[in-house]
Amino acid sequence: MNRSLLLCLAVGVLASNAAMASPELAKGKNCMACHAVGSKVVGPSFKDIAAKYAGQKDAEDKLTQKVLKGGSGVWGSVPMPANAQVSEAEARTLVKWIMVQK
């Protein structure tokens, strides 16, 4: 098999595994301490976040920055802290996963 094809296949497998691993990534990055898929904990549920930002073309970028830098005022008075332990790639993976929760 050609080396370029192998590299493309390997990247595809890694990307799909990263996307599929989002619940585990959310647990590993401590997101589940304040959020749950279907119910409010401290912060909103992932389903509520997906519904609120559905159809917004800048939602992925906006939410990625919120995961990284934190935020306040959108869901009430409790602020979301910055997440220094989350890389930008991990934040984007988490946001993509959150946005497909229904």
C-alpha positions as CSV (number, residue, x, y, z in Angstrom):
1,M,0.0,0.0,0.0
2,N,1.3,3.5,-0.9
3,R,2.7,5.5,2.0
4,S,0.4,8.5,1.4
5,L,-2.6,6.3,1.5
6,L,-1.5,4.7,4.8
7,L,-1.0,8.2,6.3
8,C,-4.4,9.3,5.2
9,L,-6.0,6.2,6.7
10,A,-4.2,6.6,9.9
11,V,-5.2,10.3,10.3
12,G,-8.8,9.3,9.5
13,V,-8.9,6.6,12.1
14,L,-7.3,8.9,14.7
15,A,-9.8,11.7,13.9
16,S,-12.8,9.4,14.1
17,N,-11.6,7.9,17.4
18,A,-11.1,11.4,18.9
19,A,-14.6,12.4,17.9
20,M,-16.0,9.1,19.3
21,A,-14.1,9.5,22.5
22,S,-15.8,12.8,23.4
23,P,-17.8,11.5,26.4
24,E,-14.6,10.1,27.8
25,L,-12.7,13.3,27.0
26,A,-15.5,15.3,28.7
27,K,-15.1,13.1,31.8
28,G,-11.3,13.2,31.7
29,K,-11.2,17.0,31.4
30,N,-13.6,17.4,34.3
31,C,-16.5,18.8,32.2
32,M,-18.9,16.4,33.9
33,A,-18.3,18.0,37.3
34,C,-20.6,20.9,36.2
35,H,-22.4,19.5,33.1
36,A,-24.4,16.5,32.1
37,V,-25.7,15.4,28.8
38,G,-29.4,15.7,29.6
39,S,-29.8,17.7,32.8
40,K,-28.6,20.9,34.4
41,V,-26.0,20.4,37.1
42,V,-24.1,23.6,37.9
43,G,-24.0,24.6,34.3
44,P,-26.5,23.8,31.5
45,S,-26.9,20.4,30.0
46,F,-25.1,19.6,26.8
47,K,-28.4,19.1,25.1
48,D,-29.5,22.7,26.2
49,I,-26.2,24.1,24.9
50,A,-26.7,22.3,21.5
51,A,-30.3,23.6,21.2
52,K,-29.3,27.2,22.1
53,Y,-26.5,27.4,19.6
54,A,-28.1,25.2,16.8
55,G,-27.9,26.8,13.4
56,Q,-25.4,29.5,14.5
57,K,-22.5,29.4,12.0
58,D,-20.0,30.8,14.5
59,A,-21.1,28.5,17.4
60,E,-18.2,26.1,17.2
61,D,-15.6,28.9,17.4
62,K,-17.5,30.8,20.1
63,L,-18.0,27.7,22.3
64,T,-14.4,26.6,21.8
65,Q,-13.3,29.9,23.2
66,K,-15.7,29.6,26.1
67,V,-14.4,26.1,27.0
68,L,-10.8,27.5,26.9
69,K,-11.3,31.0,28.5
70,G,-14.5,30.5,30.5
71,G,-17.4,32.9,30.5
72,S,-20.4,34.2,32.4
73,G,-23.8,35.7,32.1
74,V,-25.2,33.5,29.3
75,W,-26.7,30.8,31.5
76,G,-27.1,32.7,34.8
77,S,-24.9,34.2,37.5
78,V,-22.5,31.2,38.0
79,P,-19.4,31.7,35.9
80,M,-17.7,29.0,33.9
81,P,-14.0,29.0,34.8
82,A,-11.2,28.9,32.2
83,N,-10.0,25.4,31.4
84,A,-6.2,25.6,31.2
85,Q,-5.9,21.7,31.1
86,V,-7.8,21.6,27.8
87,S,-6.0,22.2,24.5
88,E,-7.7,24.0,21.6
89,A,-8.0,20.8,19.7
90,E,-9.6,19.0,22.6
91,A,-12.0,22.0,23.2
92,R,-13.0,21.8,19.5
93,T,-13.6,18.1,19.8
94,L,-15.7,18.6,22.9
95,V,-17.8,21.3,21.2
96,K,-18.4,19.2,18.1
97,W,-19.6,16.4,20.3
98,I,-21.8,18.8,22.4
99,M,-23.4,20.2,19.3
100,V,-24.8,16.9,18.2
101,Q,-26.5,16.1,21.5
102,K,-30.2,16.1,21.1
